[in-house]
Amino acid sequence: MDIRKDFPVLVNRDVAYLDSGATTQKPYKVIEAVDEFYKKYNANPHRGAYSLSIEATEKYEGVRDKVKEFINAKHREEIIFSKNATESLNLIAYSYGLDNLKEDDEIVLSIMEHHSNLVPWQKVCEATGAKLSYMYINENYEISDEEIEKKITDKTKVVAITHVSNVLGTINDVKKIIKLAHKKGAIVIVDASQSIPHERIDVQEMDTDFLVFSRT
Ligand SMILES: Cc1ncc(COP(=O)(O)O)c(C=O)c1O
């Protein structure tokens, strides 16, 4: 099966596109859906009583249902739209983080986080006096069980971890991390930006408190 024919940008280019970790190419189906929305339904969702706005609202809310099914969330209200993963991570840090963290609480990150899951937590630490603690990797570029157990302690209030690393390709055992964090009374934010296109994610089974990803 020639999957390339689904991607117009590749049709007249004799290249293998290998930069999907940064930006994925869009297949016809996606381009056509965006095009159709702008041609037939574009209006302000939730803010108008006229028919076009109501149709736009239905389309917009329909996506919430699809995303709920896609990650097997319990309630559609759990799905929060943002501009991208960076904005979602900032939103969690500036809302949950600033409201709930205090001096000497610990935020545990891995050393392989994307900047978008590092800088917001540095800002939260500056504002609250909480401390950052990093889980380091071993010679196989993995976080060992010992490292997880050493860094997630009774002081830990937040663990923010990437599911799959955009630099190393490491797949972190987030279920193990979540289980231990919950035992210690901490919440977990999983950055699924790199895993969501590659594997089925079931948020109820994973038991994460927040899951963040972008549509690219
Ligand atoms: C692991 C990871 N987290 C976060 C981001 C930021 O994503 P966005 O561009 O949606 O803000 C990226 C982008 O490549 C990423 O690879």
PDBQT file of the ligand as one rigid body, heavy atoms in Angstrom, charges set to zero:
ROOT
HETATM    1  C1  LIG A 301       7.671  15.716  23.892  1.00  0.00    +0.000 C 
HETATM    2  C2  LIG A 301       7.159  17.049  23.438  1.00  0.00    +0.000 A 
HETATM    3  N1  LIG A 301       6.480  17.819  24.312  1.00  0.00    +0.000 NA
HETATM    4  C3  LIG A 301       5.987  19.030  23.937  1.00  0.00    +0.000 A 
HETATM    5  C4  LIG A 301       6.163  19.516  22.667  1.00  0.00    +0.000 A 
HETATM    6  C5  LIG A 301       5.597  20.868  22.322  1.00  0.00    +0.000 C 
HETATM    7  O1  LIG A 301       4.497  20.679  21.490  1.00  0.00    +0.000 OA
HETATM    8  P1  LIG A 301       3.651  21.879  20.885  1.00  0.00    +0.000 P 
HETATM    9  O2  LIG A 301       4.366  22.314  19.656  1.00  0.00    +0.000 OA
HETATM   10  O3  LIG A 301       2.310  21.259  20.601  1.00  0.00    +0.000 OA
HETATM   11  O4  LIG A 301       3.550  22.962  21.894  1.00  0.00    +0.000 OA
HETATM   12  C6  LIG A 301       6.849  18.751  21.714  1.00  0.00    +0.000 A 
HETATM   13  C7  LIG A 301       7.047  19.250  20.347  1.00  0.00    +0.000 C 
HETATM   14  O5  LIG A 301       7.712  18.672  19.529  1.00  0.00    +0.000 OA
HETATM   15  C8  LIG A 301       7.356  17.477  22.112  1.00  0.00    +0.000 A 
HETATM   16  O6  LIG A 301       8.028  16.699  21.259  1.00  0.00    +0.000 OA
ENDROOT
TORSDOF 0
